[in-house]
Amino acid sequence: MSATHTIVNLPDQRTATIPKRNYLNNEDGLLSWLFTGDHKRIAILYLISITFFFFIGGAFAGLIRLELLTPQPDLVASDTYNKFFSMHGIVMIFLFLVPSVPATLGNFLIPIMVGAKDLAFPKVNLLSWYLYWIGGLFTMAALVLGGVDTGWTFTTPLSTHYLNTHVVTAATGVFIIGFSSIFTGLNFIVTIHRMRAPGMTWFRMPLFCWSNYAASILMVLGTPVLAITLVLVALERLVGIGVFDPTKGGDPLLFQHLFWFYSHPAVYIMILPGMGVISEVISTFSRKRVFGYTAVAFSSVAIALFGFFVWAHHMFIMGVSNYSALVFSLLTMLVAVPSAIKIFNWAFTLQKGSITFETPMLYAFGFLGLFTIGGMTGVFLGALGMDIHLTETYFIVAHFHFVMVGGMLMAFLAGIHFWWPKMTGRMYPESLSKLAAVTTFIGFNLTFLPQFILGYLGMPRRYHAYPPEFQVLNVLSTAGATVLGVGYMLPLLYLGWSLKYGAIAGNNPWQATGLEWQIQSPPLTENFIETPVVDHEAYDYEWLAHKTAQEVTTVG
C-alpha cells in the first residue's frame, strides 16, 4: 500500500481525499457501465435497479393500505385490489428481496473480502444483471397490459383455469429472474471455493461470506424447481397438459409441493445474507470478535440444510396426512434452532462490548428485535392447532413482513449505511440517517403489529372488504405505512446528496478489520495492488490496533 493510502487509512481523516483512480472513474461513459466486467460496477447497477423496483412494489403497498382505510371497497374494485397485492408480492419478492443483499453488497464485497480481484466469472455476473432486467421487463409488461391477480404464489387451478389476466407473462418474468439468481449463486460458490487469498482459510473468512455461501447453495439447488413449476403452469394454461388438473389425472397439491419446496428455502435466500450483514455490523460497533464464530458460521449452513425440509408447513390445511403434518411441524420447530444460535451469539457479542450507536448499528438493533418477533410468531404457525386458526389471516401477513421487511430490509439498510463509505468514498449526514433508522422502526411496528391482532381476531388476508369492527386497527396500520414510507424515502435523499456533498470517508471510517477496509475508498478496479496475504483471524481488533500503530509510526 502506498504512503498516500496509508495516510488516508489513519483515524484522523482531515487530510483524506478521494483517490484519483478508482473503479468509479477508471472508465467513462454509459457503455463502460453497461458492458463492464467489474463486480463493483455490476453491484452499483443492481443497487440502482432494485431501488427502482422497490419503490414500484412500495407504491402497490401504499394503494393496498389506502383501500383498507375503510371497511367497504371505496377506492378500487375487487379485481383491481387482487392485482395490487399480486403485483406487490411478485415485485417485492422476486425483484427486490431475493437479489437485495447478494446482488448488491454480495457482488461488491465478496471478492474483496476473500482477497480476489473479481468474481470467478465476470461475464456471467454481467449476464445475470441483464437477465434480471429482462425478467423485470416481462413482469412490468404484465403490469402495463392489465396485471396479474393470482397472488405472488401463482396458485393452481386459479392460475391455470379460472383467470384471464397475464399469468404467463408474469411467470415468464419470474422464470428469467430465476436464472439471474442461479448465476449469482454459482459465481459466489466458485469464488469462495477457488479464489481465496493466501492465508484466507474457511475459518478466517468473514461471516458475511459464510451467509452468502449458504444462500448461494439454496439459489443453485432450489431455484430450478421454481423454474420447472412455472413452466408447467404456463404449459397447463396454454395447452392443457393436465399436470395439476385432477380431471386429466393431475394433482393440484403437486403444485403446492413444488412451489413451496423452492419458496420456503427462498425465505432463507433472502434472510441469510442479511444475517451476514448483521454479524459484520455488530462486531464492528461493539469492537469484539463475534462470539462463537464457528457456531454462527455453521448455523448458516444448518439453516440452508433445514430449509429444504420444512416446505409442507404451508400446507397444513390442504389435505396432507396427519403424520406428514406432524413431521413437518417438528422440522419447522428445529429450523428455529440455528436462527436462535445466531441471535444469542450476537447478544453475547454485545455483552461487555465497547458499543457505539452509529446508524448501521441502529438498523442492526432494529433487525434483532423485529426478526426475533417474526421468528417467534413463526413457531406459532408451525404448531398444527394454531396454524389451522391463523393461516390465511393477517397474522401470516404480519409474520412474513416482520421476517422479510423487519428483518431483511433492516439488515439491507444496515449494510448500505455500513459500506456506503467504501462504495462511494463519502460519508452521509449522521443525524439524518439516525432519524431515518428510528422512523423506519416506529413506522414498521405501527404498520404490522396491529395486523397480528387482526389475524388473531380472524380477518382474512387478501380481502378488500372487512367488518367495521376491524377499522381502527386497519387505520393504525395505514398510518404506520405512511410513517414507514417516510423512513424509506429519507435514505434515498441523503445518500444521493452525499455523493456530491458528503464528507470524505477515508479508507476505514469505522476502524473495522475486514480486507475491504484495508484498501482505498472507493476501491481500485482490480481491488488490490498486490494479492493480500492473510495472517490473522476475522474480527481481530488487536491486530488492527497493532497495524494502525505501525502506520502511525511509519508516517511519523
Buried (B, 14 or more C-beta within 10 A) or exposed (E): BEEEBBBBBBEEBEEBEBBEEBBBEBBEEEEEBEEBBBBBBBBBBBBEBBBEBBBBBBBBBBBBBBBBBBBEBEBBEEBBBBBBBBBBBBBBBBBBBBBBBBBBBBBBBBBBBBBBBBBBBBEBBBBBBEBBBBBBEBBBBBBEEEBBBBBBBBBBBBBBEEBEBBBBBBBBBBBBBBBBBBBBBBBBBBBBEEBBBEEBEEEBBBBBBBBBBBBBBBBBBBBBBBBBBBEBBBBBBEEEBBBBBEEEEBBBBBBBBBBBBBBBBBBBBBBBBBBBBBBBBBBBBBBBBBBBBEBBBBBBBBBBBBBBBBBBBBBBEEEBEEEEBEBBBEBBBBBBEBBBBBBBBBEBBBEEBEBEEBBBBBBBBBBBBBBBBBBEBBEBBBBBEBBEBBBBBBBBBBBBBBBBBBBBBBBBBBBBBBBBBBBBBBBBBEEBBBBBBEBBBBBBBBBBBBBBBBBBBEBEBBBBEBEEEBBEBBBBBBBBBBBBBEBBBBBEEBBEBBEEEBBBBBBBBBBBBBBBBBBBBBBBBEBBEEEBEBEBBBBBBEEBEEBBEEBEEEEE
